[in-house]
Amino acid sequence: MRIWGKIIKDNHLVRDAVITDTGNDTRTHKVFHALDELCYEFDLGKPIWLDATASEFKRHSKARFYQDNFIEQIDFDYLELQVIEED
C-alpha cells in the first residue's frame, strides 16, 4: 500500500511524502501507521480523526485534516492523506 501525504497552504503544495507499507497488517493499521510516519517526517502532532474525516476517508480513500483536527496551532491550511495504491 502506498499513501501520499501533502501539506497544503493557500492552494499550494508546501511539502509531500509517500509512505509505502508492504506489511501484512489490515488496511486500517497501515493507514494509521502511514499517518504516524508522515507526522513524524513533517514534525507535526498527530491529528484527531473526527467523524467527518473518517467518513470522507471511507468514501474517497482521501482525508483532509484541518485545524479542528489538531490540538496545536498549524501554519498551513490542511494535511491531506490519500491512498494511491492498494495491496
Buried (B, 14 or more C-beta within 10 A) or exposed (E): BBBBBBBBEEEEEEBEBBBEBEEEEEEEEBBBBBBEBBBEEBEBEBBEBBEEBEEBBEEEBEBBBBEEBBEEEBEBBBBBBBBEEEE
